[in-house]
Amino acid sequence: MHKTNNIERTTFNKSRPRKKFNFYYLSPNKHNMALSKEYISFFKQLAANNNSEWFNANKKRYEQYVKEPFYQLVQEVIDLMKKLDPAINTEPKDCVFRINKDIRFSKDKSPYKNYMAAVVSRGGRKDTTTPGIYFHIEATTLDIAGGSYEPEKDDLAKIRKAITKDPKRVNKILQAKKFVDLYGGLGGDRYKVLPPELKGTAELVPVLYNKSFHYEKEYKGESFVTRTDLAKFIVDHFKAAEGWNAFLSEALKK
């Protein structure tokens, strides 16, 4: 599994506010949006020039070749996700993370991320109960993830309670061939010690040791970034985990 420190810490269940942008959006029924070579070029150059002076000098490039196309891609993902869950009623502005980094507590003071990222669910970044699909796209890397990433104490308790209630269902979902072939299982670190009341069940369903309940898949290569069916490709990853998505949705609503 790909290391998870590049996943937005807000993935799947937390959010930060962002400014509103007024872009037009393309429907996948009319056109398949593809990120361009200019998108790739921008992030390659940003990696070597990660400072405000360079970014401001290339702001028009960012707007035209990065932000606007990425917002269009997110709209396509939203439109496809609505077919799976008609309750999804969100807009790209509620799904996309800012490119600016929070450097207050970081040793790395470079001000910008080297990727664009979004999470599409019923409430976008703010949704805390319904698992969505997360994706971030660098110059030559596509990362897709879902589930619940490092849930807070209350949500962790809800997930654990649901697992102990039906461990056979959990094992069946996580051992399903389609899920294992694509993701290899759940990602993240594990606790070394569990509360005594969970130890017996954990022998039947080891996922109780997990700190995180997310799945993730990374693809390397520019061809993944520029593929014309990128929105469908992303949503297909959500479909492959439909059993786990449903389980977490039920658990977190209780």
BADOKE-834618 format. One line per 3 residues: number of its first residue (from 1); their letters; for each residue z, y, x of N, C-alpha, C. Coordinates in Angstrom, 1 decimal. Example, Ala and Ser with C-alpha at 12.3 -4.5 7.8 and 13.67 -1.06 7.14 Angstrom:
2
1) AS) 7.8:-5.7:13.2:7.8:-4.5:12.3:7.8:-3.3:13.2 ~ 7.1:-2.2:12.8:7.1:-1.1:13.7:7.9:0.0:12.9
END
This chain:
254
1) MHK) 0.0:-1.2:0.8:0.0:0.0:0.0:0.0:1.3:0.9 ~ -0.6:2.3:0.4:-0.7:3.6:1.1:0.7:4.2:1.1 ~ 1.1:4.8:2.1:2.4:5.5:2.1:2.5:6.5:1.0
4) TNN) 3.6:6.7:0.4:3.8:7.5:-0.8:4.1:9.0:-0.5 ~ 4.3:9.4:0.7:4.8:10.7:0.9:3.7:11.8:0.6 ~ 2.5:11.3:0.4:1.4:12.3:0.1:1.3:12.4:-1.4
7) IER) 2.0:11.5:-2.2:2.0:11.7:-3.6:2.8:12.9:-4.0 ~ 2.3:13.8:-4.9:3.1:14.9:-5.3:4.5:14.4:-5.7 ~ 5.6:15.0:-5.3:6.9:14.6:-5.7:7.1:14.7:-7.2
10) TTF) 6.2:15.6:-7.8:6.3:15.8:-9.2:5.5:14.7:-10.0 ~ 4.9:13.8:-9.3:4.0:12.9:-9.9:4.7:12.2:-11.1 ~ 4.0:12.1:-12.2:4.3:11.3:-13.4:5.4:11.8:-14.2
13) NKS) 6.4:12.6:-13.7:7.4:13.0:-14.5:8.1:14.4:-14.3 ~ 7.5:15.2:-13.4:8.1:16.5:-13.2:7.0:17.5:-13.0 ~ 7.3:18.8:-13.0:6.2:19.8:-12.9:6.7:21.0:-12.2
16) RPR) 5.7:21.8:-11.8:5.9:23.2:-11.4:5.0:24.1:-12.1 ~ 5.3:25.3:-12.4:4.4:26.2:-13.2:3.2:26.6:-12.3 ~ 2.1:26.9:-12.9:0.9:27.4:-12.2:0.3:28.5:-13.0
19) KKF) -0.5:29.3:-12.4:-1.3:30.3:-13.0:-2.4:29.7:-13.9 ~ -2.8:30.5:-14.9:-3.9:30.1:-15.8:-5.2:30.5:-15.2 ~ -6.2:29.6:-15.3:-7.5:29.9:-14.8:-8.5:29.7:-16.0
22) NFY) -9.5:30.5:-16.0:-10.5:30.4:-17.1:-11.8:29.9:-16.7 ~ -11.9:28.6:-16.5:-13.1:27.9:-16.1:-13.7:27.3:-17.3 ~ -15.1:27.1:-17.3:-15.7:26.3:-18.3:-15.6:24.8:-17.9
25) YLS) -15.6:23.9:-18.8:-15.5:22.5:-18.4:-16.7:21.7:-19.0 ~ -17.1:20.7:-18.2:-18.2:19.9:-18.6:-17.7:18.6:-19.2 ~ -18.3:18.1:-20.3:-17.9:16.9:-20.9:-18.6:15.7:-20.3
28) PNK) -18.0:14.6:-20.0:-18.6:13.5:-19.4:-19.7:12.9:-20.3 ~ -19.7:13.3:-21.6:-20.8:12.8:-22.5:-22.1:13.6:-22.2 ~ -22.0:14.7:-21.5:-23.1:15.5:-21.2:-23.6:15.5:-19.8
31) HNM) -22.6:15.3:-18.9:-22.9:15.3:-17.5:-21.8:14.7:-16.7 ~ -22.1:13.9:-15.7:-21.1:13.4:-14.8:-20.9:14.3:-13.6 ~ -19.7:14.8:-13.5:-19.4:15.7:-12.4:-19.1:15.0:-11.1
34) ALS) -19.7:15.5:-10.1:-19.5:15.0:-8.7:-19.0:16.0:-7.8 ~ -18.0:15.7:-7.0:-17.6:16.6:-6.0:-18.6:16.6:-4.9 ~ -18.8:17.7:-4.2:-20.0:17.9:-3.3:-19.6:17.8:-1.9
37) KEY) -20.6:17.8:-1.0:-20.4:17.8:0.4:-19.6:19.1:0.8 ~ -19.8:20.2:0.0:-19.1:21.4:0.3:-17.6:21.3:0.1 ~ -17.2:20.4:-0.9:-15.8:20.1:-1.1:-15.2:19.5:0.2
40) ISF) -15.9:18.5:0.7:-15.5:17.8:1.9:-15.5:18.7:3.1 ~ -16.5:19.5:3.2:-16.5:20.4:4.4:-15.4:21.4:4.3 ~ -15.0:21.9:3.1:-13.9:22.9:3.0:-12.6:22.3:3.5
43) FKQ) -12.3:21.0:3.1:-11.0:20.5:3.5:-11.0:20.0:5.0 ~ -12.2:19.6:5.5:-12.2:19.3:6.9:-11.9:20.6:7.8 ~ -12.5:21.7:7.3:-12.3:23.0:8.1:-10.9:23.5:7.8
46) LAA) -10.3:23.3:6.6:-9.0:23.7:6.4:-8.0:23.0:7.2 ~ -8.2:21.7:7.5:-7.3:20.9:8.3:-7.2:21.5:9.7 ~ -8.3:22.2:10.2:-8.3:22.8:11.5:-7.9:24.2:11.5
49) NNN) -7.8:24.8:10.3:-7.5:26.2:10.2:-6.5:26.5:9.0 ~ -5.4:25.8:9.0:-4.5:25.8:7.9:-3.6:27.1:8.0 ~ -4.2:28.2:7.6:-3.4:29.5:7.7:-4.0:30.4:6.6
52) SEW) -3.2:31.4:6.2:-3.6:32.3:5.2:-4.8:33.1:5.5 ~ -4.9:33.5:6.8:-6.1:34.3:7.1:-7.4:33.6:6.9 ~ -7.5:32.4:7.4:-8.7:31.6:7.2:-8.9:31.3:5.7
55) FNA) -7.9:30.9:5.0:-8.0:30.6:3.6:-8.5:31.8:2.8 ~ -7.9:33.0:3.0:-8.4:34.2:2.3:-9.8:34.5:2.6 ~ -10.2:34.3:3.8:-11.6:34.6:4.2:-12.6:33.6:3.5
58) NKK) -12.1:32.4:3.1:-12.9:31.4:2.5:-12.6:31.2:1.1 ~ -11.9:32.2:0.4:-11.5:32.0:-0.9:-12.6:31.8:-1.9 ~ -13.7:32.4:-1.7:-14.9:32.2:-2.6:-15.4:30.8:-2.5
61) RYE) -15.4:30.2:-1.3:-15.8:28.8:-1.1:-14.9:27.9:-1.9 ~ -13.6:28.2:-1.7:-12.6:27.4:-2.4:-12.8:27.4:-3.9 ~ -13.0:28.6:-4.5:-13.2:28.8:-5.9:-14.4:28.0:-6.4
64) QYV) -15.5:28.2:-5.7:-16.8:27.6:-6.1:-16.9:26.1:-5.9 ~ -16.5:25.7:-4.7:-16.8:24.3:-4.3:-15.6:23.3:-4.4 ~ -14.4:23.9:-4.6:-13.2:23.0:-4.6:-12.5:23.1:-6.0
67) KEP) -12.0:24.3:-6.3:-11.2:24.4:-7.5:-12.0:24.2:-8.8 ~ -13.1:24.9:-8.9:-13.8:24.8:-10.2:-14.4:23.3:-10.4 ~ -15.0:22.7:-9.4:-15.4:21.3:-9.6:-14.3:20.4:-9.9
70) FYQ) -13.1:20.6:-9.2:-12.0:19.7:-9.4:-11.5:19.8:-10.9 ~ -11.4:21.1:-11.4:-11.0:21.3:-12.8:-12.0:20.6:-13.7 ~ -13.3:20.6:-13.4:-14.3:20.0:-14.2:-14.0:18.4:-14.2
73) LVQ) -13.7:17.9:-13.0:-13.5:16.5:-12.9:-12.2:16.1:-13.8 ~ -11.2:16.9:-13.7:-10.0:16.6:-14.5:-10.3:16.7:-15.9 ~ -11.1:17.6:-16.4:-11.5:17.6:-17.8:-12.2:16.3:-18.2
76) EVI) -13.1:15.8:-17.3:-13.7:14.5:-17.6:-12.7:13.4:-17.8 ~ -11.7:13.4:-16.9:-10.7:12.3:-16.9:-9.9:12.5:-18.2 ~ -9.6:13.7:-18.6:-8.9:13.9:-19.9:-9.7:13.4:-21.0
79) DLM) -11.0:13.7:-21.1:-11.8:13.2:-22.2:-11.9:11.7:-22.3 ~ -12.0:11.0:-21.1:-12.0:9.6:-21.1:-10.6:9.0:-21.5 ~ -9.6:9.6:-21.0:-8.2:9.1:-21.3:-7.9:9.3:-22.8
82) KKL) -8.5:10.3:-23.5:-8.3:10.5:-24.9:-8.8:9.3:-25.7 ~ -9.8:8.7:-25.2:-10.4:7.5:-25.9:-9.4:6.3:-25.9 ~ -8.5:6.3:-24.9:-7.5:5.3:-24.8:-6.3:5.7:-25.5
85) DPA) -6.0:7.0:-25.5:-4.8:7.5:-26.1:-5.1:8.8:-26.8 ~ -5.4:8.8:-28.1:-5.8:10.0:-28.8:-4.7:11.0:-28.8 ~ -3.4:10.7:-28.5:-2.3:11.6:-28.5:-2.4:12.5:-27.3
88) INT) -3.2:12.2:-26.3:-3.4:13.1:-25.2:-4.0:14.4:-25.6 ~ -3.3:15.5:-25.5:-3.8:16.8:-25.9:-3.4:17.8:-24.8 ~ -4.0:17.8:-23.7:-3.7:18.6:-22.6:-4.9:19.3:-22.0
91) EPK) -4.8:20.2:-21.1:-5.9:20.9:-20.5:-5.7:20.8:-19.0 ~ -6.8:21.0:-18.2:-6.7:20.8:-16.8:-5.6:21.7:-16.1 ~ -5.5:22.9:-16.7:-4.5:23.8:-16.1:-3.1:23.3:-16.2
94) DCV) -2.8:22.3:-17.1:-1.5:21.7:-17.2:-1.4:20.4:-16.4 ~ -2.5:20.0:-15.8:-2.5:18.8:-15.0:-2.6:18.9:-13.5 ~ -3.3:20.0:-13.1:-3.6:20.2:-11.7:-2.4:20.9:-10.9
97) FRI) -2.1:20.3:-9.7:-1.1:20.9:-8.9:-1.7:22.0:-8.0 ~ -0.9:22.9:-7.6:-1.3:24.0:-6.8:-1.6:23.5:-5.4 ~ -2.6:24.2:-4.8:-2.9:23.8:-3.4:-1.9:24.4:-2.4
100) NKD) -1.2:25.4:-2.8:-0.1:25.9:-1.9:1.0:24.9:-1.8 ~ 1.5:24.8:-0.6:2.6:23.9:-0.3:3.9:24.6:-0.4 ~ 5.0:23.9:-0.8:6.3:24.4:-0.8:6.9:24.1:0.6
103) IRF) 7.0:25.1:1.4:7.3:24.9:2.8:8.8:25.3:3.1 ~ 9.6:25.6:2.1:10.9:26.1:2.3:11.8:25.2:3.1 ~ 11.6:23.9:2.9:12.5:22.9:3.5:11.7:21.9:4.4
106) SKD) 10.5:22.4:4.8:9.6:21.5:5.6:9.5:22.0:7.0 ~ 9.4:21.0:7.9:9.2:21.4:9.3:7.7:21.8:9.5 ~ 6.9:21.3:8.7:5.4:21.7:8.8:5.2:22.9:7.9
109) KSP) 5.0:24.0:8.6:4.9:25.3:7.9:3.4:25.7:7.5 ~ 2.5:24.8:7.7:1.1:25.1:7.2:1.2:25.3:5.7 ~ 0.6:26.4:5.2:0.8:26.8:3.8:0.0:26.0:2.8
112) YKN) -1.0:25.2:3.2:-1.9:24.6:2.2:-1.9:23.1:2.3 ~ -2.1:22.4:1.2:-2.3:21.0:1.2:-3.7:20.7:1.6 ~ -4.0:19.5:2.1:-5.3:19.2:2.5:-6.0:18.3:1.4
115) YMA) -5.6:18.6:0.2:-6.2:17.8:-0.9:-6.0:18.6:-2.2 ~ -6.7:18.2:-3.3:-6.4:18.7:-4.6:-5.8:17.5:-5.4 ~ -4.9:17.7:-6.3:-4.2:16.6:-7.0:-4.0:17.0:-8.4
118) AVV) -3.9:16.0:-9.3:-3.7:16.2:-10.7:-3.0:14.9:-11.3 ~ -2.3:15.1:-12.4:-1.9:13.9:-13.2:-2.3:14.2:-14.6 ~ -2.9:13.2:-15.2:-3.4:13.3:-16.6:-2.5:12.4:-17.5
121) SRG) -1.8:12.9:-18.4:-1.1:12.2:-19.4:-0.9:13.0:-20.7 ~ -0.1:12.6:-21.6:0.0:13.4:-22.9:0.4:14.8:-22.6 ~ 1.3:15.0:-21.7:1.8:16.4:-21.5:1.4:16.9:-20.1
124) GRK) 0.5:16.3:-19.4:0.1:16.7:-18.0:1.3:16.5:-17.1 ~ 1.5:17.4:-16.2:2.5:17.3:-15.2:3.9:17.3:-15.8 ~ 4.1:17.9:-17.0:5.4:18.0:-17.6:5.8:16.8:-18.4
127) DTT) 5.0:15.8:-18.6:5.3:14.6:-19.4:6.3:13.7:-18.6 ~ 7.4:13.5:-19.2:8.4:12.7:-18.6:8.6:11.3:-19.2 ~ 7.8:11.0:-20.3:8.0:9.7:-21.0:6.8:8.8:-21.0
130) TPG) 5.6:9.4:-20.9:4.4:8.6:-21.0:3.7:8.5:-19.7 ~ 3.6:7.4:-19.0:2.9:7.3:-17.8:1.4:7.7:-17.9 ~ 1.0:8.4:-16.9:-0.4:8.9:-16.9:-1.1:8.4:-15.6
133) IYF) -2.2:9.0:-15.2:-2.9:8.6:-14.0:-2.9:9.8:-13.1 ~ -2.5:9.5:-11.8:-2.4:10.6:-10.8:-3.5:10.3:-9.8 ~ -4.2:11.4:-9.3:-5.2:11.2:-8.3:-5.2:12.4:-7.4
136) HIE) -5.3:12.2:-6.1:-5.5:13.3:-5.2:-6.7:13.0:-4.3 ~ -7.4:14.0:-3.9:-8.7:13.8:-3.2:-8.8:14.7:-2.0 ~ -8.8:14.1:-0.8:-8.9:14.8:0.4:-10.4:14.9:0.8
139) ATT) -10.6:15.2:2.1:-12.0:15.3:2.6:-12.7:13.9:2.6 ~ -11.9:12.9:3.0:-12.5:11.5:3.1:-11.6:10.5:2.4 ~ -10.7:10.9:1.6:-9.8:9.9:1.0:-9.6:10.2:-0.5
142) LDI) -9.6:9.1:-1.2:-9.3:9.2:-2.7:-8.1:8.3:-2.9 ~ -7.0:8.9:-3.5:-5.8:8.2:-3.8:-5.5:8.2:-5.3 ~ -5.3:7.0:-5.9:-5.1:6.9:-7.3:-3.8:6.2:-7.5
145) AGG) -2.9:6.7:-8.4:-1.6:6.1:-8.6:-1.2:6.3:-10.1 ~ -0.2:5.5:-10.5:0.4:5.6:-11.8:1.7:5.0:-11.9 ~ 2.3:5.0:-13.1:3.6:4.4:-13.2:4.7:5.5:-13.1
148) SYE) 5.9:5.1:-12.6:7.0:6.1:-12.4:7.4:6.1:-11.0 ~ 7.2:7.3:-10.4:7.5:7.5:-8.9:8.9:8.0:-8.7 ~ 9.7:7.2:-8.1:11.1:7.6:-7.7:11.8:8.3:-8.9
151) PEK) 12.0:7.6:-10.0:12.6:8.2:-11.2:14.0:8.7:-10.9 ~ 14.4:9.7:-11.6:15.8:10.3:-11.6:16.8:9.2:-12.1 ~ 18.0:9.5:-12.0:19.1:8.6:-12.3:19.0:8.1:-13.7
154) DDL) 18.8:9.0:-14.7:18.8:8.6:-16.1:17.6:7.7:-16.4 ~ 16.4:8.1:-15.9:15.2:7.3:-16.1:15.3:6.0:-15.4 ~ 15.9:5.9:-14.2:16.0:4.7:-13.5:16.9:3.7:-14.3
157) AKI) 17.9:4.2:-14.9:18.8:3.4:-15.8:18.0:2.8:-17.0 ~ 17.2:3.7:-17.6:16.4:3.2:-18.7:15.4:2.1:-18.3 ~ 14.8:2.3:-17.2:13.8:1.3:-16.7:14.5:0.0:-16.4
160) RKA) 15.6:0.1:-15.7:16.4:-1.1:-15.4:16.9:-1.9:-16.6 ~ 17.3:-1.1:-17.6:17.8:-1.7:-18.8:16.7:-2.5:-19.5 ~ 15.5:-1.9:-19.6:14.3:-2.5:-20.2:13.9:-3.8:-19.4
163) ITK) 14.0:-3.8:-18.1:13.7:-4.9:-17.3:14.6:-6.1:-17.5 ~ 15.9:-5.8:-17.6:16.9:-6.8:-17.8:16.8:-7.4:-19.2 ~ 16.3:-6.6:-20.1:16.2:-7.1:-21.5:15.1:-8.1:-21.7
166) DPK) 14.0:-8.0:-20.9:12.9:-8.9:-21.0:12.2:-9.2:-19.6 ~ 12.9:-9.9:-18.8:12.4:-10.1:-17.4:11.1:-10.9:-17.4 ~ 11.0:-11.9:-18.3:9.8:-12.7:-18.4:8.5:-11.8:-18.6
169) RVN) 8.7:-10.8:-19.5:7.6:-9.9:-19.8:7.2:-9.1:-18.6 ~ 8.2:-8.7:-17.8:8.0:-7.9:-16.6:7.2:-8.7:-15.6 ~ 7.7:-9.9:-15.4:7.0:-10.7:-14.4:5.6:-11.0:-14.8
172) KIL) 5.4:-11.3:-16.0:4.0:-11.6:-16.5:3.1:-10.4:-16.3 ~ 3.6:-9.2:-16.6:2.8:-8.0:-16.4:2.4:-7.8:-14.9 ~ 3.5:-7.9:-14.1:3.3:-7.5:-12.6:2.6:-8.6:-11.9
175) QAK) 2.5:-9.8:-12.4:1.8:-10.9:-11.8:0.4:-11.2:-12.4 ~ 0.0:-10.3:-13.3:-1.3:-10.4:-13.9:-2.4:-10.3:-12.8 ~ -3.4:-11.1:-12.8:-4.4:-11.2:-11.8:-5.1:-9.8:-11.6
178) KFV) -5.5:-9.2:-12.7:-6.2:-7.9:-12.6:-5.3:-6.9:-11.9 ~ -4.1:-6.8:-12.2:-3.2:-5.8:-11.6:-2.9:-6.2:-10.1 ~ -2.7:-7.4:-9.8:-2.4:-7.8:-8.4:-3.6:-7.7:-7.5
181) DLY) -4.8:-8.0:-8.0:-6.0:-7.9:-7.2:-6.3:-6.5:-6.9 ~ -6.0:-5.5:-7.8:-6.3:-4.1:-7.5:-5.2:-3.4:-6.7 ~ -4.0:-3.6:-7.1:-2.9:-2.9:-6.5:-2.0:-3.7:-5.6
184) GGL) -2.0:-5.0:-5.7:-1.1:-5.8:-4.8:0.3:-5.8:-5.2 ~ 0.6:-5.1:-6.3:2.0:-5.0:-6.8:2.5:-3.5:-6.8 ~ 3.8:-3.3:-7.0:4.3:-2.0:-7.1:4.6:-1.5:-5.7
187) GGD) 4.5:-0.1:-5.5:4.8:0.4:-4.2:6.2:1.0:-4.1 ~ 6.5:1.6:-2.9:7.8:2.3:-2.8:8.8:1.5:-2.1 ~ 9.9:2.1:-1.8:11.1:1.5:-1.1:11.9:0.7:-2.1
190) RYK) 12.9:-0.1:-1.5:13.8:-0.9:-2.3:15.2:-0.6:-2.0 ~ 16.1:-0.7:-2.9:17.5:-0.6:-2.7:18.0:-1.9:-2.0 ~ 18.9:-1.8:-1.1:19.5:-3.0:-0.4:20.6:-3.6:-1.3
193) VLP) 21.3:-2.7:-2.1:22.4:-3.1:-2.9:22.2:-2.7:-4.3 ~ 22.5:-3.6:-5.3:22.4:-3.3:-6.7:23.8:-3.4:-7.3 ~ 24.0:-2.7:-8.5:25.2:-2.8:-9.2:25.5:-4.3:-9.5
196) PEL) 26.7:-4.8:-9.5:27.0:-6.2:-9.7:26.4:-6.8:-11.0 ~ 26.3:-6.0:-12.1:25.8:-6.5:-13.3:24.3:-6.8:-13.3 ~ 23.6:-6.3:-12.3:22.1:-6.5:-12.2:21.8:-7.6:-11.2
199) KGT) 22.7:-8.1:-10.4:22.3:-9.0:-9.3:21.8:-10.4:-9.9 ~ 22.4:-10.8:-10.9:21.9:-12.1:-11.5:20.5:-12.1:-12.0 ~ 20.2:-11.0:-12.8:18.9:-10.8:-13.3:17.9:-10.6:-12.2
202) AEL) 18.3:-9.9:-11.1:17.4:-9.6:-10.0:16.9:-10.8:-9.3 ~ 17.6:-11.9:-9.4:17.1:-13.1:-8.9:15.9:-13.6:-9.6 ~ 15.8:-13.3:-10.9:14.7:-13.7:-11.8:13.5:-12.6:-11.7
205) VPV) 13.9:-11.4:-11.5:12.9:-10.3:-11.5:13.3:-9.3:-10.4 ~ 12.8:-9.6:-9.1:13.2:-8.8:-8.0:12.9:-7.3:-8.0 ~ 12.0:-6.9:-9.0:11.6:-5.5:-9.1:12.8:-4.6:-9.4
208) LYN) 13.9:-5.2:-9.9:15.1:-4.4:-10.1:15.6:-3.7:-8.9 ~ 15.2:-4.2:-7.7:15.6:-3.6:-6.4:14.8:-2.3:-6.1 ~ 13.7:-2.1:-6.9:12.8:-1.0:-6.5:13.5:0.4:-6.8
211) KSF) 13.1:1.3:-5.8:13.5:2.7:-6.0:12.4:3.4:-6.8 ~ 11.2:2.8:-6.8:10.0:3.4:-7.4:9.3:2.3:-8.2 ~ 8.7:2.7:-9.3:8.0:1.8:-10.2:6.5:2.2:-10.4
214) HYE) 5.9:2.6:-9.3:4.5:3.1:-9.4:3.6:2.1:-8.6 ~ 2.3:2.2:-9.0:1.3:1.5:-8.3:0.3:2.5:-7.7 ~ -0.4:2.1:-6.7:-1.2:3.0:-5.9:-2.3:2.3:-5.2
217) KEY) -3.5:3.0:-5.1:-4.6:2.4:-4.4:-5.3:3.6:-3.7 ~ -5.6:3.3:-2.4:-6.2:4.3:-1.6:-7.6:3.8:-1.2 ~ -8.6:4.8:-1.2:-10.0:4.5:-0.7:-10.4:5.4:0.4
220) KGE) -10.9:4.9:1.4:-11.4:5.7:2.5:-12.9:5.9:2.5 ~ -13.4:7.1:2.8:-14.8:7.3:2.9:-15.3:8.4:2.0 ~ -16.3:9.2:2.5:-16.8:10.3:1.7:-17.5:9.8:0.4
223) SFV) -18.0:8.6:0.5:-18.8:8.1:-0.7:-17.9:7.9:-1.9 ~ -16.6:7.7:-1.7:-15.6:7.7:-2.9:-15.4:9.0:-3.4 ~ -15.4:10.0:-2.6:-15.1:11.4:-3.0:-16.3:12.0:-3.8
226) TRT) -17.5:11.6:-3.4:-18.7:12.2:-4.0:-19.4:11.3:-5.1 ~ -18.8:10.2:-5.4:-19.4:9.3:-6.4:-19.5:10.0:-7.8 ~ -20.7:9.8:-8.4:-20.9:10.6:-9.7:-20.2:10.0:-10.9
229) DLA) -19.6:8.8:-10.7:-18.8:8.2:-11.8:-17.4:8.3:-11.5 ~ -17.0:9.3:-10.8:-15.6:9.4:-10.3:-14.6:9.4:-11.4 ~ -14.8:10.1:-12.5:-13.9:10.2:-13.6:-13.7:8.8:-14.2
232) KFI) -14.7:8.1:-14.4:-14.6:6.7:-15.0:-13.9:5.8:-14.0 ~ -14.2:5.9:-12.7:-13.6:5.1:-11.7:-12.1:5.3:-11.7 ~ -11.6:6.5:-11.9:-10.2:6.8:-11.9:-9.6:6.2:-13.1
235) VDH) -10.2:6.4:-14.3:-9.6:5.9:-15.5:-9.6:4.4:-15.6 ~ -10.6:3.8:-15.0:-10.6:2.3:-14.9:-9.3:1.8:-14.2 ~ -8.8:2.6:-13.2:-7.5:2.2:-12.6:-6.3:2.3:-13.5
238) FKA) -6.4:3.2:-14.4:-5.3:3.3:-15.4:-5.4:2.1:-16.4 ~ -6.6:1.7:-16.7:-6.8:0.5:-17.6:-6.3:-0.8:-17.0 ~ -6.5:-0.9:-15.7:-6.1:-2.1:-15.0:-4.5:-2.3:-15.0
241) AEG) -3.8:-1.2:-15.3:-2.3:-1.3:-15.3:-1.8:-1.0:-16.7 ~ -2.6:-1.3:-17.7:-2.2:-1.0:-19.1:-0.9:-1.6:-19.5 ~ -0.7:-2.9:-19.1:0.5:-3.6:-19.4:1.8:-2.9:-18.9
244) WNA) 1.7:-2.5:-17.6:2.9:-1.8:-17.0:3.0:-0.4:-17.6 ~ 1.9:0.3:-17.9:2.0:1.6:-18.5:2.7:1.5:-19.8 ~ 2.4:0.5:-20.6:3.0:0.3:-22.0:4.5:0.0:-21.8
247) FLS) 4.8:-0.8:-20.9:6.2:-1.2:-20.7:7.0:0.1:-20.3 ~ 6.5:0.9:-19.3:7.3:2.0:-18.9:7.4:3.1:-20.0 ~ 6.3:3.2:-20.8:6.3:4.1:-21.9:7.4:3.8:-22.9
250) EAL) 7.5:2.5:-23.2:8.6:2.1:-24.2:10.0:2.3:-23.6 ~ 10.1:2.0:-22.3:11.4:2.1:-21.6:11.9:3.5:-21.6 ~ 11.0:4.4:-21.2:11.4:5.8:-21.0:11.6:6.6:-22.3
253) KK) 11.2:6.1:-23.4:11.4:6.8:-24.6:12.7:6.4:-25.3 ~ 13.4:5.4:-24.8:14.6:4.9:-25.4:15.8:5.8:-25.0
END
